[in-house]
Amino acid sequence: MAIVHLQANHATFTDGVRQLEVDGATVGAVIDELAKRFDGLGPLLREGSSVAINGELQPKGTIYAAVTGDAEVHFLAPISGG
Amino acid sequence: MTATENRPPKYKYVGTRPVRHDGLDKVTGKARFAADLDLTGQLRGVMVRSPHAHARIVSIDTSAAEAMPGVKAVTTGADFPTIDPADPAHDEAINNIARDEVLYDGHTVAAVAATTLAEARAAAAAVKVEYEVLPAVLSIEESIADGAPIANSTNRTLFTGDTEPSNIASIGPFQRGDVEAGFAAADVIVERTFTTKAVHQGYIEPHACVADVGQDGKATIWASSQGHFAVRSKTAKILGWGTDKIKVTPAEIGGGFGGKTTIYLEPIAVMLSQKAARPVKIVMTREEVLRATGPAPASKIHIKMGATNDGELTTIQGTLHYSNGSAKGYAALTGAMSIASYRFPNLDLMAVGTVDNTPKSAAYRAPSAPQAAFAIETLVDEIADQLGVDPIDLRLRNAVVEGDPTAMGAPHPKIGFIETLEAIKNSEHYNSPVPEGAGRGFGTGFWFNIGEQSSATVNLNEDGTATVITGSPDIGGSRASMALMAAEELGLDVHRITPIVADTESVGFTDITEGSRATFATGMAVVNACRELIEQMKERAAVMRGVAADQVAWIDGAAVIEGPPSEGADPVSIAEITGAAKMTGGPLTATASLNAAGAGPSFAAHLADVRVDEETGQVEILRYTAAQDAGTAIHPSYVEGQMQGGSAQGIGWALNEEYIFSGDGEMENASFLDYRMPVASDLPMIEAIIVEVPNPSHPYGVRGVGETGIVPPIGTLANAIAHAAGVRMTDLPMSPPTVLKAINNK
């Protein structure tokens, strides 16, 4: 299972949990699983977050990016640019 | 100059400095910007803007305006569809034209189109708007004060589930380690509060567009923007149209720096054109640009930092308030996340984005990072002073490397911060004596960079030349970069390649040119298209020579036959292949699209020598050097230009620039006479040192260079002033009155 890292603002929906193992073959599947476990977290992860997989920043809105079993997935605040 | 000449020798074109393909048009005035376009029957559009920072629109009477000479159309917010406040497009829609509530001085409430500009202006003045003036919130302090008036009745704090209006746009903590233990272990603790004012990107070209709605109901728009596909989608959303009803042609762009990632005019121009059945041109005045487009956010940042006597930065704690202006946004979260240069095992940051009645903020080169870096670099420098250690050595001791966490915990990929610090440490500037009576300051900066969606088509012409077509507006020399990467791939002289930026119906979808992404992501699309073309050319050459395709290699711009029966035959050139294309299968063209991951973060380090006039407070920059990790510099001159431009803008932000509002929220310095940007005579030649630590996620190692250069200057100059005048500056701008006050108070 992938290791998912959440920010402190995500943790307001998870009773303080910041790191957990989640089964999911894609970013979208990981988000779906987290949304099932933690009420209110889904919209923040889908609409208000960027994602890095093994330290590599993924394009905004990516839900089909592959998540391997040993991946480290970080949900971040949205990143854009000027 | 390039500090690390580690580029593999196989690069023939990448890393060279050819004359830019669009250079002649730009310097001769032939390049066409949006304001240069005039269509037959064209009308001029003019906005009606709110004179109040916050008010309810009671009524709008356009009858007198409509009756005036030359007036062909008038529009108000009532002509546009209602968008749910929860929809991400809502804030930009009401920022284009207010509905029931005006949110800042200069907010558009109506617009008119008339035969001449003078007639349109006269008619705009005749539109009667009745306002109920509401209390205005004009600063971060006012926004978060107990009992503060609500600045924007539609704002809800993002992702909290709150249903009540709030002046908080977003809020987010960032935490790791044990902050209390970290401070307990620290031998030196420094703590300060920093404030910065809203500042504008200051692009030379004001926003401009021409819209023409045809009899078929389809709109054609010519616009100045950083992303014409985004102009199309945003305009469609605000109008409630399908994107198939809008075509956007990118005009040349006279500067954007993030400020043209959003739109202000196009939906209104389309609406006026539809009503009048005539083309409509709208060009902002400089006053409108400053009053009504998005500046970089004002901020108030409190940081406490601890270090041990041996120079380990143990702990950082603080609160970062950023004003988003009149609408919600992520400015504060981004600012906190940009604190990514030092390891800080213990970290506790609270990011708070606020809403007030100033113009809706917009991106500006490395959005939110310069404000945070001002605080961080000042305190790190103060610790170095207190410990009596070299400021670069202290940073080298704590600098992040691959695998170290950013503020949000994700590990850094391969980065070149150490190499960038060492580039300055080894520079002639750093190893020269500080001029007598001057002070020297050092500072650093970080920016993420992003990837996103890009498309490219490469066509080979019958004479062996090539056309590279992309959807990324060229805001920083990207045409030349695309041509250079295509030249390297194809083995074709860079000036036999014509790079163009095509309209929304002539190239695949491409995201906005932002986040230093064009050379990285669009460049990869160009490379992929070229590699597909090479496979096609190898197949054609095999047909021409009567050999199997797998016997053909692509070497130095030609097809080389390997193995019998034609081994040793003359290579088949691109011109031979394209000349015979009609006989071997037809034209050669390839298209590639991608959604790029793996953008490479970039670090910069700056060094400045300044002299401070202790009688006037004026800061004179004697020497300035900027080093930055570009990954690989595709066109080093443009990399240097980006570094110099970012430095110049950061210097202006540091020393002079600020939005000044009256007590009623009216911007009082809405002109370049009163909004003081640096000019050439204010600046020394900015020495640029390109560091190259290639990004492994790009075929040539590109990181993107457009943004990071603006991050270090504020802290760099604050540190230089501290060493020149003995005062730690914490409030921007560090203009003569502010510096003089600090000197007099020391």
Interface residues (C-beta under 8 A of the other chain):
Chain A: H5 Q7 A8 N9 G40 P43 L44 E47 G48 A52 I53 G55 E56 L57 Q58 P59 K60 T62 A65 E72 H74 L76 A77 P78 I79 S80 G81 G82
Chain B: P88 L158 F159 G161 I171 G172 P173 F174 Q175 Q201 F257 G258 G259 T261 Y330 L333 T334 A336 M337 A351 A363 Y364 R365 A366 P367 G403 M408 G409 A410 P411 H412 P413 W447 F448 N449 I450 G451 E452 Q453 E514 G515 S516 R517 N595 A596 A597 G598 A599 S697 G706 E707
